[in-house]
Amino acid sequence: MIKMFSFMIKNFMKKIYNNRGNKKLSKKKYDESIALYDRAISLDQNYCNAYYNKGLALKEKGEIIKAIDAFDYVISVNPKYIKAYHQKALILYNHKKYDEAISYFDKAIEFNPNHAEVHYNKGMALYGLKKHNEAITEYDKAIKLRPRMSIAYNNKGVALFELGMYQEAIKSFVVVISIKKDEPDTYFNIGKCLSSLGRYEEAIKMNNEAVKRSSSYFTAYIDSGIAFSRLGKYEEAIKEYDKAIAINPKYPLVYFNKAYSFLQLGKFDEALELNEKAIEVDPTFLKAYNNKADCLMKMGRLKEAASVCEKVINNFSDNTPAYIYYTLSGIYSHMNYINKAVIALDKAIEKDNKYRKEVLKDKDFDNIRDCEEFKKIINS
């Protein structure tokens, strides 16, 4: 009788400590919650709920190894404790250990195939591995289990976009809007799909919808600028880029894109200054160096243009992209440095074979087009 009474008291108290720990955890008082879970565990070493909750507190506290140990212990005591598999999988996912994460998501699914969130998170891990079709399959399973799971529709749309299935992606994003109509990301994503389909005016409208819902959505202004640029409306594009800069002046791509619009308007000084600004913001932004060299070449400042490309090659060596060598080759061609032009072109084609065709219609190479070495590279 005494033993039975003692057992009942311990069983009661461990639940009290566990519940108190949960209240502290909900208030983000992690150390206090852990202390309470430990008191519960001291009454029952196999009390999985307390161990699991302690793992959650440790995870939130950033003590990842200890959190994993807690979840592993829960699994060792109760191999069917689904939430422990799920939480360990999430930790692995957050550390980009996608394959390992998937193995734990699968274990959770094995014990409960009707858990929408687990299917969704497995889809995220598959997306991280660039297995887009498999990710979509998991998102669809999540949607079937929870038809109004807007985030699953959204990420399905993102995966479809990556596969180039823009119309299907739009359909998925439209469902998101039917569930959560004021989510700016969804309108932005539809805009990206429309731009990819060449429907630039519609894309601009979608970006405007995104901005209506979040006035600080600077990437929507950037994408509208790109759309205006592709419509040949460079002045309008510049206005959109200026809006983006006003929100985030530390984003190099916006200066780069604005420079391109000035370049198309023949305003080389402004384009040059903007490419230099992009480089100032991000000294590793090699496309800005390339466009700076292109501006200088169009301004007739050939030595300076060549120097920009040469410095990139010296600084980045084997990591120098093909387009830098291609631009440098065109500059050398204008300078009548035939051998240097041919060598640089050969390097560009070695890194990216598309330049073998592009050079045939590029006027920057007219000075070397009749050169035997040039013909040999093109025909090899």
C-alpha positions in Angstrom: 0.0 0.0 0.0 2.8 2.4 0.9 4.7 1.6 -2.3 1.5 2.2 -4.3 0.9 5.5 -2.5 4.5 6.6 -3.1 4.2 5.7 -6.8 1.0 7.7 -7.1 2.7 10.7 -5.4 5.7 10.6 -7.8 3.5 10.2 -10.8 1.4 13.2 -9.7 4.4 15.4 -8.9 6.3 14.6 -12.1 3.3 15.9 -14.1 3.1 19.0 -11.9 6.8 19.8 -12.6 6.4 19.1 -16.3 3.4 21.4 -16.6 5.2 24.1 -14.6 8.1 23.7 -17.0 5.8 24.1 -20.0 4.5 27.4 -18.6 8.1 28.7 -18.1 8.9 27.5 -21.7 6.0 29.4 -23.1 7.4 32.5 -21.5 10.8 31.8 -22.9 12.3 31.2 -19.4 14.4 28.4 -20.7 16.7 27.8 -17.7 13.8 27.8 -15.3 11.9 25.4 -17.5 14.8 23.0 -17.8 15.2 23.0 -14.0 11.6 22.0 -13.7 11.8 19.3 -16.3 14.9 17.9 -14.5 12.9 17.7 -11.3 10.2 15.7 -13.2 12.9 13.4 -14.7 14.4 12.8 -11.3 11.1 11.2 -10.3 11.0 9.1 -13.4 14.1 8.5 -15.6 11.8 7.2 -18.4 9.4 10.2 -18.4 9.5 10.9 -22.1 7.3 14.0 -22.1 9.7 15.8 -19.7 12.7 14.7 -21.7 11.1 15.9 -24.9 10.1 19.2 -23.5 13.6 19.7 -22.1 14.9 19.0 -25.6 12.6 21.8 -26.9 13.9 24.2 -24.3 17.5 23.3 -25.0 16.8 23.8 -28.8 15.4 27.2 -28.2 18.3 28.1 -25.9 20.7 27.2 -28.7 22.2 24.1 -27.0 21.7 22.0 -30.0 23.9 18.9 -29.1 22.1 18.6 -25.7 18.8 19.0 -27.4 19.6 16.2 -29.8 20.7 14.0 -26.9 17.4 14.6 -25.2 15.4 13.7 -28.3 17.6 10.6 -28.9 16.9 9.5 -25.3 13.2 9.8 -25.8 13.4 7.7 -29.0 15.5 5.1 -27.1 12.8 4.8 -24.4 9.9 5.1 -26.8 10.7 4.3 -30.4 7.3 5.5 -31.5 7.5 9.0 -30.0 6.9 10.8 -33.3 7.5 14.3 -32.1 11.1 13.5 -31.1 11.9 12.3 -34.6 10.3 15.4 -36.0 12.2 17.8 -33.8 15.6 16.1 -34.4 14.8 16.2 -38.1 14.1 20.0 -37.9 17.5 20.6 -36.1 19.3 18.6 -38.9 17.3 20.6 -41.5 18.3 23.9 -40.0 21.9 22.8 -40.1 21.5 21.9 -43.8 22.0 18.2 -43.2 19.1 17.5 -45.5 19.7 13.8 -46.1 19.9 13.0 -42.4 16.8 15.2 -41.7 14.8 13.3 -44.3 15.7 9.9 -42.6 14.1 11.2 -39.4 11.1 12.8 -41.2 10.6 9.4 -42.8 10.7 7.7 -39.4 8.0 10.1 -38.1 5.9 9.4 -41.2 6.3 5.6 -40.7 4.5 5.9 -37.4 2.1 8.5 -38.5 1.6 9.0 -42.2 -1.1 11.6 -41.6 1.0 14.3 -40.1 0.8 17.3 -42.5 3.6 19.3 -41.0 6.1 16.4 -41.2 5.3 15.9 -44.9 5.7 19.7 -45.4 9.0 19.8 -43.7 10.3 16.8 -45.6 9.4 18.7 -48.7 11.5 21.6 -47.5 14.5 19.2 -47.0 14.0 17.7 -50.5 13.9 21.3 -51.9 17.2 22.0 -50.1 18.6 19.0 -52.1 17.2 20.6 -55.3 14.9 17.5 -55.6 12.0 19.8 -56.7 9.6 17.1 -58.0 10.0 15.0 -54.9 9.5 18.1 -52.8 6.2 18.9 -54.6 5.0 15.3 -53.9 5.5 16.0 -50.2 3.8 19.4 -50.3 0.8 17.7 -52.1 0.6 15.1 -49.3 0.6 17.9 -46.7 -2.1 19.8 -48.7 -4.3 16.7 -48.9 -4.1 16.3 -45.1 -4.6 20.0 -44.5 -6.3 21.7 -47.5 -5.8 25.2 -46.2 -2.1 24.9 -45.5 -1.1 28.0 -47.3 2.6 27.7 -46.7 2.6 24.3 -48.5 0.9 25.8 -51.5 3.4 28.7 -51.4 6.4 26.4 -51.3 4.9 24.1 -54.0 4.7 27.3 -56.2 8.3 28.1 -55.4 9.4 24.5 -56.4 7.3 24.7 -59.6 9.0 28.1 -60.4 12.4 26.4 -60.1 11.3 23.8 -62.5 10.3 26.5 -65.0 6.6 25.5 -64.7 5.5 29.1 -64.3 1.8 28.7 -65.1 1.4 25.9 -62.6 3.3 27.9 -60.0 0.9 30.8 -60.5 -2.1 28.5 -59.9 -0.5 27.4 -56.6 0.2 31.0 -55.5 -3.4 32.0 -56.4 -4.6 29.4 -53.9 -2.4 31.0 -51.3 -4.2 34.4 -52.0 -7.6 32.7 -51.6 -6.5 31.6 -48.1 -4.3 34.6 -47.1 -5.0 37.5 -49.4 -2.7 40.0 -47.7 0.6 38.1 -47.9 3.0 40.4 -50.0 5.4 37.5 -50.9 2.7 35.7 -52.8 2.0 38.7 -55.1 5.8 39.1 -55.6 6.1 35.4 -56.5 3.3 35.7 -59.0 5.1 38.7 -60.5 8.3 36.7 -60.9 6.4 34.0 -62.7 4.8 36.5 -65.0 8.2 38.2 -65.7 9.6 34.8 -66.6 6.7 34.3 -69.1 7.4 37.7 -70.6 4.2 39.2 -69.2 6.0 42.3 -67.8 3.1 44.7 -67.5 1.1 42.1 -65.5 4.3 41.4 -63.4 4.5 45.1 -62.5 0.9 45.1 -61.3 1.6 42.2 -59.1 4.7 43.9 -57.6 2.5 46.9 -57.0 0.1 44.7 -55.0 3.0 43.4 -53.0 4.1 47.0 -52.2 0.5 47.9 -51.2 0.7 45.3 -48.5 4.3 46.1 -47.5 5.6 49.5 -48.4 9.2 48.4 -47.5 9.2 45.5 -49.9 12.2 46.9 -51.9 12.8 43.7 -54.0 9.3 44.3 -55.5 10.5 47.7 -56.7 13.6 46.1 -58.1 11.7 43.5 -60.0 9.3 46.2 -61.4 12.4 48.1 -62.5 13.7 45.0 -64.3 10.3 44.5 -65.9 10.2 48.2 -67.1 13.7 47.7 -68.4 12.7 44.7 -70.5 9.9 46.8 -71.9 12.4 49.4 -72.9 11.0 51.9 -70.4 14.4 52.8 -68.8 13.3 56.1 -67.2 10.4 54.2 -65.4 12.9 51.5 -64.4 15.2 54.1 -62.8 12.3 55.5 -60.8 11.6 52.0 -59.4 15.3 51.4 -58.5 15.3 54.8 -56.7 12.4 53.6 -54.5 14.3 50.5 -53.7 17.5 52.4 -52.8 15.5 54.7 -50.5 14.5 51.6 -48.5 17.7 49.6 -48.7 20.8 51.5 -49.9 23.1 48.5 -49.1 21.8 46.2 -51.8 24.4 46.1 -54.7 22.1 44.6 -57.3 19.9 47.7 -57.4 22.8 49.9 -58.3 23.9 47.4 -61.0 20.4 47.3 -62.5 20.0 51.0 -62.4 23.4 51.4 -64.1 22.2 49.1 -66.9 19.2 51.4 -67.5 21.5 54.5 -67.7 23.8 52.5 -70.1 20.8 51.8 -72.4 20.0 55.5 -72.3 23.6 56.3 -73.4 24.3 58.0 -70.1 27.7 56.4 -69.5 28.9 58.7 -66.7 25.9 57.9 -64.5 26.2 54.2 -65.4 29.9 54.2 -64.4 29.2 55.9 -61.1 26.5 53.4 -60.2 28.6 50.3 -61.0 31.3 51.8 -58.8 28.7 52.2 -56.1 27.7 48.5 -56.5 31.3 47.6 -56.1 31.7 49.8 -53.0 28.7 48.0 -51.4 30.0 44.6 -52.4 33.6 44.3 -53.6 33.0 40.7 -54.7 30.2 41.6 -57.1 32.0 40.7 -60.3 29.2 41.6 -62.7 29.5 45.2 -61.5 33.2 45.1 -62.4 32.3 43.7 -65.8 29.7 46.4 -66.5 32.1 49.1 -65.2 34.6 47.9 -67.8 31.9 47.9 -70.5 31.0 51.5 -69.6 34.6 52.6 -69.8 35.0 50.8 -73.2 31.9 52.6 -74.6 33.4 55.9 -73.3 36.6 55.2 -75.2 38.6 54.8 -72.0 40.1 51.5 -73.2 43.1 51.2 -71.0 41.0 51.8 -67.9 38.5 49.3 -69.1 41.1 46.6 -69.6 42.7 47.4 -66.2 39.3 46.7 -64.5 39.1 43.2 -66.0 42.8 42.5 -65.5 42.6 43.3 -61.8 39.6 41.0 -61.4 41.6 38.2 -63.1 44.6 38.9 -60.8 42.5 38.9 -57.7 40.1 36.0 -58.4 42.4 33.9 -60.6 40.7 30.6 -61.5 37.4 31.8 -60.0 37.1 34.6 -62.6 33.9 34.0 -64.6 33.9 33.6 -68.3 32.1 37.0 -69.0 35.1 38.9 -67.6 37.5 37.2 -70.1 34.9 37.8 -72.9 34.6 41.5 -72.1 38.4 41.9 -71.8 38.8 40.2 -75.2 36.4 42.7 -76.8 38.3 45.6 -75.2 41.7 44.2 -76.5 40.0 43.9 -79.9 39.2 47.6 -79.9 42.8 48.3 -78.8 44.1 46.1 -81.7 45.9 43.8 -79.2 45.2 40.9 -81.4 47.1 38.2 -79.6 45.8 39.2 -76.2 42.2 39.4 -77.6 42.5 35.9 -78.9 43.9 34.5 -75.7 41.2 36.1 -73.6 38.5 34.9 -76.0 39.8 31.4 -75.9 39.7 31.4 -72.1 36.1 32.7 -72.1 35.0 29.9 -74.5 36.9 27.4 -72.4 34.9 28.5 -69.3 31.5 28.9 -71.1 31.0 27.5 -74.7 28.1 29.9 -75.3 30.6 32.6 -76.2 31.6 30.6 -79.3 28.3 31.7 -80.9 27.9 35.1 -79.2 31.1 36.3 -80.6 30.0 35.8 -84.2 27.5 38.7 -84.0 29.3 40.9 -81.5 30.7 44.1 -83.2 33.3 44.5 -80.5 35.3 41.7 -82.2 35.2 43.1 -85.7 38.9 44.0 -85.5 40.0 40.4 -85.0 37.3 38.6 -87.0 39.6 38.0 -90.0 42.5 36.8 -87.8 43.4 33.1 -88.4 43.8 32.5 -84.7 40.2 33.8 -84.2 38.8 31.5 -86.9 40.7 28.6 -85.4 39.1 29.2 -82.0 35.6 29.6 -83.4 35.9 26.5 -85.6 37.6 24.2 -83.1 
